[in-house]
Amino acid sequence: MSERRRRRSLRPAHFDDLGLRRALGDRMLPLLVAAMAFLAALALAGSAGTSALVRHWQEGAGSALTVQVPASGDAPAVLAALQSAPGIASARQLTRAELAALLRPWLGAGGGDAALPLPAVIAAHLAGGGPDLAALQARLAALAPGTLVESHGMWVQRLALLARSLQACAWLVLSVVGSVAAAVVAVATRAGLAARREAIEIVHGLGATDGYIAARFARRTTRMAALGGLLGLLAALPVLTALARLALPFTGPPTAATLPAELLLGLPALPFAAAALGYATAQATVRRWLKRLP
């Protein structure tokens, strides 16, 4: 047995020959990484929630038409034309009570019962790519002069553009959080190197390779970063669940899973991402520091 193997066999399990337990604190780094993981979870939730809102808008307002007929007597002919038009899945005329409910925010509780010359309103749902709006408008106006066809597609496109901008901001926040987390790990690693400089120089001088020293630092940093990522994830789950419940009226009917599917897939990856980030950062920091040794 060689001298090096004999010395290793005399060491207890997990022997801390570099004194990393004193150099890398067991509390501060996991807490800082946990804070970064919490912010990353919020950024992921913002991106996933915005995506769910866009889908809801596109399936709802984006696939509907509103037709206003000035003369109520012309409504049956317009309704029949809509029901037979290509690109229209269904169409129905709103009742007086439904019109009153729509006018209530502007006219008050009794506004819908007033003797007002209200136009007939027909709600239509699109099929496939929808109809040719210009041709449909001309056809309906010929049946009932003054008929207006209102498409919500323009507003949905503007809302989708806003949503994509918010998603880009969320991913930008996520990249900033990742950069800050890497900086925190690098600072903690440099502090550990400075605290154990003499021991590292002695071990390095006795033949320990850069890879061996970097691996010892990276192994411990990876464990602490993974712990921090897990703590941040556990702290974020109640907050995200509460926010998801508040957003249910805007994203669709309640379901058993209150969090979006893409978020349920992305959140469990946070501890692993934190561990990978800690490992890579510690390896790079230690190797760069060792190259500067005399």
C-alpha positions in Angstrom: 0.0 0.0 0.0 1.4 3.4 -1.0 2.0 6.1 1.6 -0.9 8.3 0.3 -3.4 5.4 0.4 -2.2 4.5 3.9 -2.8 8.0 5.1 -6.3 8.1 3.5 -7.2 4.8 5.2 -6.4 6.3 8.6 -8.7 9.2 8.1 -12.3 9.0 9.5 -15.2 9.2 7.1 -15.8 12.7 5.7 -12.6 13.9 7.2 -12.4 17.7 6.9 -8.8 18.1 6.1 -9.2 21.7 4.8 -11.4 22.9 7.7 -14.3 23.8 5.4 -16.8 23.5 8.2 -15.3 26.5 9.8 -14.5 28.3 6.5 -17.9 27.9 4.9 -20.7 28.7 7.4 -23.6 26.3 7.5 -26.2 29.0 7.9 -25.5 32.1 5.9 -25.0 30.6 2.5 -28.2 28.4 2.5 -30.3 31.3 3.7 -29.0 33.6 1.0 -29.5 30.9 -1.7 -33.0 30.3 -0.2 -33.8 34.0 -0.7 -32.7 33.8 -4.3 -34.7 30.6 -4.9 -37.8 32.3 -3.4 -37.4 35.2 -5.9 -36.8 32.7 -8.7 -40.0 30.9 -7.8 -41.9 34.2 -7.9 -40.4 35.0 -11.3 -41.3 31.6 -12.7 -44.8 32.0 -11.3 -45.1 35.4 -13.0 -44.2 33.9 -16.4 -46.4 30.9 -16.0 -49.4 33.0 -14.8 -49.0 35.4 -17.7 -49.0 32.5 -20.1 -52.2 31.1 -18.6 -53.9 34.6 -18.8 -53.0 34.8 -22.5 -54.5 31.4 -23.2 -57.6 32.3 -21.3 -58.0 35.6 -23.3 -57.5 33.9 -26.6 -60.0 31.1 -25.8 -62.5 33.6 -24.4 -62.6 37.2 -25.8 -60.3 36.4 -28.7 -62.8 33.8 -30.1 -65.9 36.0 -29.8 -67.8 38.6 -31.8 -70.3 41.1 -30.6 -73.0 42.3 -33.1 -75.1 45.3 -32.4 -78.4 45.7 -34.3 -80.0 49.1 -33.9 -83.5 48.0 -34.6 -84.6 45.0 -32.5 -87.0 43.9 -35.2 -84.1 43.2 -37.6 -82.3 41.0 -35.0 -83.9 37.6 -36.1 -82.6 38.1 -39.7 -79.2 39.1 -38.5 -79.1 36.1 -36.1 -80.1 33.7 -38.9 -77.4 35.1 -41.2 -74.8 34.8 -38.4 -75.7 31.2 -37.7 -75.3 30.2 -41.3 -72.1 32.3 -41.9 -68.8 30.3 -42.4 -66.4 30.7 -39.5 -69.2 31.1 -36.9 -69.6 28.3 -34.4 -72.7 29.6 -32.6 -74.6 32.8 -32.1 -77.4 33.9 -29.8 -79.2 37.1 -28.9 -78.7 38.4 -25.4 -81.8 38.7 -23.3 -83.0 42.0 -21.7 -81.8 40.8 -18.3 -78.3 40.1 -19.7 -78.2 43.6 -21.3 -79.3 45.1 -17.9 -76.4 43.3 -16.2 -74.0 44.7 -18.8 -75.3 48.2 -18.3 -75.5 48.1 -14.5 -71.9 49.4 -13.8 -72.8 52.5 -15.8 -76.5 53.0 -15.2 -76.9 51.6 -11.8 -79.1 48.8 -10.5 -82.3 50.2 -12.2 -80.7 51.3 -15.4 -81.6 48.2 -17.3 -85.3 48.6 -16.5 -85.5 52.1 -17.9 -87.4 52.6 -21.2 -84.3 53.1 -23.3 -84.0 52.4 -27.0 -81.4 49.6 -26.5 -80.0 47.9 -29.6 -80.3 44.1 -29.9 -76.9 42.5 -29.1 -75.9 39.1 -30.5 -72.9 37.2 -29.1 -71.2 34.9 -31.6 -68.4 32.4 -31.1 -65.9 31.8 -33.8 -64.9 28.5 -35.4 -61.4 27.9 -36.8 -59.9 31.1 -38.2 -63.2 32.9 -38.0 -65.1 34.7 -40.8 -64.0 37.5 -43.1 -65.0 40.4 -41.0 -65.3 42.9 -43.8 -67.5 40.7 -45.8 -69.6 39.8 -42.8 -70.0 43.4 -41.8 -71.2 44.3 -45.4 -73.7 41.3 -45.4 -75.2 42.2 -42.0 -75.4 45.9 -42.8 -77.3 45.1 -46.0 -79.8 43.1 -43.9 -80.1 45.7 -41.1 -78.6 49.1 -41.8 -76.4 50.4 -39.0 -75.4 46.9 -37.7 -71.9 46.9 -36.1 -69.6 43.9 -35.8 -67.1 44.3 -33.0 -64.2 41.9 -32.9 -62.1 41.6 -29.7 -59.1 40.3 -31.5 -57.3 43.6 -31.6 -57.6 44.0 -27.8 -56.5 40.4 -27.3 -53.4 41.0 -29.5 -52.5 44.1 -27.4 -53.0 42.2 -24.2 -50.9 39.3 -25.6 -48.1 41.8 -26.4 -48.3 43.1 -22.9 -48.2 39.6 -21.5 -45.2 38.7 -23.6 -43.4 41.8 -22.3 -44.2 40.7 -18.7 -42.9 37.3 -19.5 -39.7 38.8 -20.8 -39.4 40.8 -17.6 -39.9 37.7 -15.6 -37.1 35.9 -17.4 -34.9 38.9 -17.0 -35.6 38.9 -13.3 -34.8 35.2 -13.2 -31.4 35.7 -14.9 -30.6 38.5 -12.5 -31.5 36.3 -9.6 -29.2 33.6 -11.0 -26.4 36.0 -11.4 -26.8 37.3 -7.9 -26.9 33.8 -6.5 -23.7 32.9 -8.4 -22.0 36.0 -7.0 -23.1 35.1 -3.4 -21.6 31.6 -3.8 -18.4 33.0 -5.3 -18.1 35.5 -2.4 -18.7 32.8 0.2 -16.2 30.5 -1.5 -13.5 33.2 -1.6 -14.2 33.9 2.0 -13.6 30.2 2.8 -10.4 30.2 0.7 -9.1 33.2 2.6 -10.0 31.7 6.0 -8.2 28.5 5.2 -5.4 29.9 3.0 -2.6 28.4 5.1 -4.1 24.9 5.3 -4.8 25.0 1.6 -1.3 26.1 0.7 0.2 23.3 2.9 -2.1 20.6 1.4 -1.4 22.0 -2.1 2.3 22.0 -1.5 2.2 18.4 -0.3 0.8 17.3 -3.7 -3.0 17.8 -3.5 -4.2 18.7 -7.0 -6.3 21.6 -8.0 -9.1 19.3 -8.8 -9.0 17.6 -5.4 -9.2 21.0 -3.5 -11.9 22.4 -5.9 -13.9 19.2 -5.5 -13.9 19.4 -1.7 -15.1 23.0 -1.8 -17.6 22.3 -4.6 -19.1 19.2 -2.8 -19.8 21.2 0.4 -21.1 24.3 -1.5 -23.4 22.1 -3.6 -25.0 20.6 -0.5 -25.6 24.0 1.1 -26.9 25.5 -2.2 -29.3 22.6 -2.6 -30.5 23.0 0.9 -31.0 26.7 0.3 -32.9 26.0 -2.9 -35.2 23.6 -1.1 -35.9 26.0 1.7 -36.7 28.8 -0.8 -39.1 26.4 -2.7 -40.9 25.4 0.5 -41.2 29.1 1.5 -42.6 30.0 -1.9 -45.2 27.3 -2.2 -47.8 28.8 0.2 -47.4 32.2 -1.4 -47.8 30.9 -4.9 -50.8 28.8 -4.0 -52.5 31.8 -2.5 -51.7 33.9 -5.6 -53.0 31.2 -7.9 -56.3 31.0 -6.0 -56.7 34.8 -6.3 -56.0 34.6 -10.1 -58.6 31.8 -10.7 -61.4 34.2 -11.8 -59.0 35.6 -14.5 -57.5 32.3 -15.7 -60.6 30.1 -15.9 -62.7 27.9 -13.7 -61.2 26.3 -10.5 -59.4 23.0 -11.0 -57.9 20.5 -8.6 -54.4 21.8 -9.4 -54.4 25.6 -8.6 -50.9 26.1 -10.1 -50.2 26.0 -13.8 -48.8 22.8 -15.2 -45.6 24.4 -16.4 -45.0 25.9 -12.9 -45.6 22.5 -11.3 -42.9 21.1 -13.6 -40.5 24.0 -13.1 -40.6 24.5 -9.3 -39.1 21.1 -8.4 -36.1 21.9 -10.5 -35.1 24.9 -8.3 -33.1 22.9 -5.7 -31.3 21.0 -8.5 -30.6 24.3 -10.4 -29.3 25.9 -7.2 -27.0 22.8 -6.5 -25.7 22.9 -10.1 -25.1 26.6 -9.9 -23.3 26.2 -6.5 -21.1 23.4 -7.9 -20.1 25.2 -11.1 -19.4 28.5 -9.3 -17.4 26.9 -6.5 -15.3 24.9 -9.0 -14.5 27.9 -11.1 -13.7 30.1 -8.1 -11.4 27.7 -6.4 -9.5 26.8 -9.6 -9.1 30.5 -10.5 -7.8 31.2 -6.9 -5.4 28.2 -6.9 -3.8 29.4 -10.2 -2.7 32.6 -8.4 -0.8 30.7 -5.7 2.9 31.1 -5.9 
